[in-house]
Amino acid sequence: MTPSPADVEHYLHTHIPVSEAIGVRVASLDAPGVRLTAPLAPNLNHRGTAFGGSIATLAILSAWTLIHTRMRSEGISCRLVIRRNAMEYDRPVDGAFEAVCAPPSDDDWARFMEMYIRKGKSRLTLTADVRVTGAAEAAATFEGTFVALAV
């Protein structure tokens, strides 16, 4: 069973305190992927735009949340960690912002799960776009590799 956005938000705030500090909200968990939002105010830098660390945190959390919720919906509890990541910042974020992580292809997910079941560990690379809420173009892009480890 897929958890509700409210349940996932509560989980994030309880287990990853920075998510509450930067104001993360779970806007959607559905077929197009995970969409997390954050307000600008608690994430301001010295230029009056969003701090790069907050932008990266929201992007990482969107991808982590996608894997976490899919694993839980399949009845799997694992230790999920980030192995590596890269961010590209293309324009300032001057308002409330969102990170959208699209799901992996069915083939990539199947390979990830098969390896996890066979070896007790697996890795998956995901991408996410960060944009000012409602904007058409991404302000930043994220790519990260996550590792799931059996507990």
N, C-alpha and C positions, 0 to 999 in steps of 0.2 A: 504494500500500500504506500502510495506517495504521500509524504507529509504535507500539511497545508503550509502556505506562506507564513502564517502567524507562528506555527510550530517551529519552522526553520529559523525565523527571525529570533524567536526566544532562545533557541539552541545557540545561534551565533552570539547573541548578547551574553549568554551565560558562559559559554566555553571559549569564546574569542573576544575578550573585553574591548579590544580596540574597535570592534564593529559597533558597539554601543556608543563609544566615545566619539566616533565620527558621524554618528547618526544614520547608520545603515538601516534601510527598510527593504524587505523582500517584496518587490512589486509583482513578480510572476515567476511561476515554475511550471512550464508547459512545453509542448512540442517545439516551439521556436527556441527554447533554452531558458536560461535563468536571467532575470533582469533585477538588479539591485539598484537602489537609489540612495543618494546622500545629499543633504543640504549644503549650501556653500558656507554658511556662517561658522560652523566649528572646524572648517577645513581651510580657512583663509591663510594665504601667505603674505609676505610683506608688500606685494603688488596688488592685493585686493582680488586675487584670483585663487583658484584651488591649489593647494600645496601638492606638489608632485607625489609625495609619499602617500597622501590620501587617495589620489587618483590610482596609484599602483595598488594600494590596499583594496580598494573597491574592485578593481579588475581581478586581482588574485582571489578575493572572496567569491566573486561570481563563478569562476572556474572551479574552485574548491567545492562550492555549494552544489554545482551541477553533479560532480562525481559523488559527493557525499549523499545527496538525495537519491541518486540512481542506485547506489549500492544498498542503501537502507531499504529502498522500495523492493529490492531483490532479496531482502532478509539477511544482508551481509553487514556485519559490523567489522570495520577495519581501522587501522591507523593510516591516515591519509596525510602525506606531507608533500611540500613542494620541493622539487629537486633543483630546478633552475628556472629562471624567467628573464624576459627582456621586455622593456617598455619603449615605445616611441611616442614622443609628445609632438604633435603637429600644430596645435594652436592652444591658446589659453582657455581655461575653463572658467567662465565668469558668471556662473549661476549654478543652481542645483544641477546635479549631474547623475548619470546612470551608467552602469556597466552591463553589457549584454554578452553573455557567453552562449554561443550556439552549441548544440550537442555535436558529439563526434559522429562520423558516419556509422551506419549499422555494422559495417565490416570492422572498423577500428574498435568499436565497443565490444564486438564479439571476440576479437583477438585479445583485448585487454582482460575480459572476463575469463577467457580460456586459460590465459597465462596465470591469472590470479588463482583460479581453482586448481591448476596443475602444480604451481610452485609456491603458492602462498604469498606471492608478491608480483606486482605488475606495474607498468608505467603507461601514462597516457599524456599526450600533448594536446592542449586546447588553446584557443585564441578567444579574445574578448575585445570588444570595442567600447571605448568610454566616450560619452558625448554629453554636452549640455542637454538637459532634459528637453525633448521636443526638437532638437536640432537634427538636420538630415545627415550631416557629416560628422565622422568621428573626430574627436580632439586628440585622442591617444589610442594606441593599439597595444595589446598585450599578447605575449605567447609564453606559455609556461608548461613545464613538464611536471606531473604529479606522480607520486609513487604510493600505491596502496599496499600495505603490509598486513598480513594476517595477525590477529591479536590472540 
